[in-house]
Amino acid sequence: MKQIVLTCLAALCCTFVAHALENPGFETGNANGWYTPQAGVPGVVMHATYPHPNNGTLGTYFAYYSPGDFATTWCGQRTGTNLVASSKYRMIAWMSNGGSANGFLDIGYCSTPGDVSTFVSLSKLQYAIAEAWAPYTNEYEATAGVAGNELCVRFPPHTGNTGGVWLDQVSVEVVPEPMVAVIGALGVLALLRRR
């Protein structure tokens, strides 16, 4: 019984609310669902054609940016979720070094509702990417000033890369407040105690 309670508590404390993205792993064989100002970017190819370490759980396809694409374009997506003040949002993307050492994750909002081309950045992180596929994360806590705007994510434009960046399995999560987890845990304890 004690083990069940501890397991439930651990699960509640680590629970995240995920928001569905369209085509998050590029498994349609194209970049459908992702807004980009430049047609054909990012490209989408098969893992089997360009294998890098740790790609075993990533599906058949991945997206890539070639050298030079970064300075002129980007891709992003709406989440259908409005930002709530003091809530934390996490963007996760698997990335691999296709010749470039840098990759970026950008969390923001659409200044015009429903229009990803009006993306406003709130939190942009840069990573030095390894060749082996690995998950990279960016987290942002919303302020009252941006509350009510639709949460959007993107891989932003930047300069300085001499090679490509490969992308796969993009996700967005809401990280629950600690108090929510505590209240949920107390509820589980109360239910188990009744038994």
PLY file of the C-alpha trace (Angstrom):
ply
format ascii 1.0
element vertex 195
property float x
property float y
property float z
element edge 194
property int vertex1
property int vertex2
end_header
0.00 0.00 0.00
2.78 2.41 0.93
4.54 1.67 -2.36
1.34 2.46 -4.31
0.98 5.78 -2.49
4.60 6.74 -3.19
4.25 5.77 -6.85
1.09 7.88 -7.20
2.74 10.84 -5.49
5.78 10.62 -7.77
3.56 10.42 -10.85
1.54 13.46 -9.79
4.61 15.54 -9.04
6.05 14.78 -12.48
2.86 15.17 -14.52
2.95 17.57 -17.45
0.07 18.63 -19.65
1.10 18.17 -23.28
-0.24 20.27 -26.14
-0.67 18.62 -29.49
1.37 19.98 -32.36
0.57 19.10 -35.94
3.14 16.77 -37.50
5.60 17.07 -34.56
7.90 14.32 -35.84
7.57 15.16 -39.56
6.19 11.65 -40.10
4.03 12.85 -43.00
7.28 13.03 -44.99
6.98 16.82 -45.28
6.73 19.93 -43.09
2.91 20.16 -43.20
1.57 21.92 -40.13
4.70 24.03 -39.73
4.58 27.66 -40.83
7.60 28.84 -42.79
8.05 32.04 -44.81
10.17 30.18 -47.38
8.70 27.27 -49.32
10.63 24.01 -49.07
12.40 24.92 -45.83
12.84 22.93 -43.72
13.40 19.89 -45.86
12.33 16.44 -44.68
14.30 13.21 -45.25
14.48 9.67 -43.88
16.60 8.64 -40.90
17.68 5.56 -42.87
19.21 7.80 -45.55
21.20 9.90 -43.08
21.65 7.83 -39.91
23.04 9.52 -36.80
23.40 7.85 -33.38
20.34 7.64 -31.08
17.73 7.83 -33.87
16.16 4.46 -33.00
13.00 5.85 -31.35
12.45 8.85 -33.62
10.36 7.36 -36.41
11.05 7.38 -40.15
11.54 11.07 -41.01
13.23 14.18 -39.66
13.43 17.81 -40.76
16.61 19.69 -41.61
17.92 23.16 -42.37
20.77 23.46 -44.87
23.59 26.02 -44.60
22.30 29.48 -45.44
18.66 28.72 -44.63
18.94 30.08 -41.10
19.60 33.70 -41.97
16.48 34.00 -44.11
13.81 31.72 -42.72
12.40 29.81 -39.78
9.61 27.38 -39.00
7.09 27.51 -36.20
3.70 26.41 -35.05
0.72 27.52 -32.98
-0.30 25.38 -30.02
-3.96 26.37 -29.64
-3.25 27.23 -25.99
-3.38 30.70 -24.48
-0.63 31.72 -22.08
-1.63 31.92 -18.40
0.29 34.20 -16.03
2.72 32.33 -13.75
2.36 29.09 -15.74
5.51 27.44 -17.05
5.74 26.14 -20.62
8.39 23.76 -21.92
9.43 23.20 -25.54
11.34 19.99 -26.26
12.93 19.08 -29.58
15.31 16.34 -30.59
18.22 17.79 -32.57
21.31 16.50 -34.31
24.33 18.26 -35.73
24.12 18.07 -39.51
27.24 20.18 -39.86
26.31 23.11 -37.62
27.25 23.48 -33.99
24.27 25.65 -33.03
20.57 25.02 -32.60
17.91 27.30 -31.16
14.54 26.77 -29.45
12.18 29.75 -29.28
9.01 30.08 -27.17
6.71 33.01 -27.86
3.26 34.09 -28.98
1.40 35.35 -32.04
0.85 39.11 -31.83
-2.00 38.66 -34.33
-4.22 35.78 -33.13
-3.86 32.71 -35.31
-1.02 34.14 -37.44
2.34 32.46 -36.76
4.08 34.95 -39.06
3.59 37.54 -36.28
5.69 35.50 -33.82
7.04 37.47 -30.85
9.90 35.79 -28.98
9.71 35.43 -25.19
12.51 32.94 -24.54
15.16 31.87 -27.07
17.90 29.42 -26.08
20.96 28.43 -28.08
22.59 25.02 -27.78
25.81 23.50 -29.02
24.45 20.38 -30.74
26.18 17.02 -30.86
26.00 14.60 -33.81
24.06 12.08 -31.75
20.34 12.79 -31.57
19.34 14.18 -28.15
16.45 16.15 -26.65
16.98 19.86 -25.99
14.60 21.99 -23.91
13.56 25.59 -23.35
11.27 26.65 -20.53
9.38 29.92 -20.03
7.19 31.23 -17.20
4.45 33.50 -18.55
4.01 37.00 -17.12
0.75 38.90 -16.72
1.77 41.13 -19.64
1.57 38.26 -22.18
-1.28 36.29 -20.60
-4.11 35.55 -23.03
-1.87 35.43 -26.10
-1.61 32.12 -27.98
1.51 30.11 -27.18
3.68 29.48 -30.26
7.03 27.74 -30.75
9.64 28.02 -33.48
13.14 27.31 -34.68
14.25 30.93 -35.23
16.40 32.58 -37.90
20.04 33.23 -37.01
23.41 33.67 -38.66
26.81 32.07 -38.23
26.06 28.42 -38.97
28.19 26.72 -41.57
26.20 23.50 -41.71
22.76 22.06 -41.15
20.67 21.39 -38.07
18.37 18.36 -37.94
15.07 18.41 -36.01
12.59 15.77 -34.81
9.92 14.97 -32.20
8.95 18.50 -31.14
6.62 18.83 -28.15
5.20 21.50 -25.86
4.20 20.92 -22.25
2.70 22.93 -19.42
4.66 22.32 -16.24
2.20 22.20 -13.33
2.69 24.45 -10.36
4.01 22.64 -7.28
0.79 23.42 -5.38
-1.30 21.65 -8.03
0.83 18.54 -7.59
0.49 18.74 -3.79
-3.31 19.07 -3.97
-3.47 16.11 -6.37
-1.25 14.05 -4.10
-3.45 14.83 -1.11
-6.47 13.70 -3.10
-4.79 10.38 -3.90
-3.87 9.91 -0.24
-7.46 10.59 0.82
-8.77 8.03 -1.68
-6.30 5.39 -0.60
-7.03 6.01 3.08
-10.76 5.37 2.50
-9.91 1.93 1.13
0 1
1 2
2 3
3 4
4 5
5 6
6 7
7 8
8 9
9 10
10 11
11 12
12 13
13 14
14 15
15 16
16 17
17 18
18 19
19 20
20 21
21 22
22 23
23 24
24 25
25 26
26 27
27 28
28 29
29 30
30 31
31 32
32 33
33 34
34 35
35 36
36 37
37 38
38 39
39 40
40 41
41 42
42 43
43 44
44 45
45 46
46 47
47 48
48 49
49 50
50 51
51 52
52 53
53 54
54 55
55 56
56 57
57 58
58 59
59 60
60 61
61 62
62 63
63 64
64 65
65 66
66 67
67 68
68 69
69 70
70 71
71 72
72 73
73 74
74 75
75 76
76 77
77 78
78 79
79 80
80 81
81 82
82 83
83 84
84 85
85 86
86 87
87 88
88 89
89 90
90 91
91 92
92 93
93 94
94 95
95 96
96 97
97 98
98 99
99 100
100 101
101 102
102 103
103 104
104 105
105 106
106 107
107 108
108 109
109 110
110 111
111 112
112 113
113 114
114 115
115 116
116 117
117 118
118 119
119 120
120 121
121 122
122 123
123 124
124 125
125 126
126 127
127 128
128 129
129 130
130 131
131 132
132 133
133 134
134 135
135 136
136 137
137 138
138 139
139 140
140 141
141 142
142 143
143 144
144 145
145 146
146 147
147 148
148 149
149 150
150 151
151 152
152 153
153 154
154 155
155 156
156 157
157 158
158 159
159 160
160 161
161 162
162 163
163 164
164 165
165 166
166 167
167 168
168 169
169 170
170 171
171 172
172 173
173 174
174 175
175 176
176 177
177 178
178 179
179 180
180 181
181 182
182 183
183 184
184 185
185 186
186 187
187 188
188 189
189 190
190 191
191 192
192 193
193 194
